[in-house]
């Protein structure tokens, strides 16, 4: 009798743990939506086939903002990286915009974006890159990308107690 009760408690904890893990991702997605509400959004999807051919980066805005890289395997998304594109210079000009940052995506051990994405696509069926314009010269969007990136990383850290897997430091 005690054994069955203990077994139920253990399985209950395992089930609760899995449910909690799932809800953590949902909680982060809710926080992310609140942080990014009102910004212009776009998505680019990369697969092995697309990476074999020439990737069309045309849909990505040439403005400053943030981007989030997800790996998708068996229909489930896993957040891999949160990044920013766009440093605001003293003059108000923008350096390193979304299009250039996402298409080149240099990381330690991979000098070219295509090599980096090929490395990721080997682990996942496809890669989804969400990008958001947070700052432009027209002042339609006027939040500095590093602030939005910090808010997203803080939200992720508050929920998961670690950085996203591909964010090595912040």
Buried (B, 14 or more C-beta within 10 A) or exposed (E): EEEEEEEEEEEEEEEEEEEEEEEBBEBBEEBBEEBBEEBBEBEBEBBBEBBEEEBEBEEBBEBBBBBBBBBBEEEEBBBBBBBBBBBBEEEEEBEBBBBBBBBBBEBEEBEEBBBBBBEBBEEBEBBBBBBBBBBBEEEEBEBBBBBBBBBBBEBBBEBBEEBBEBBEEE
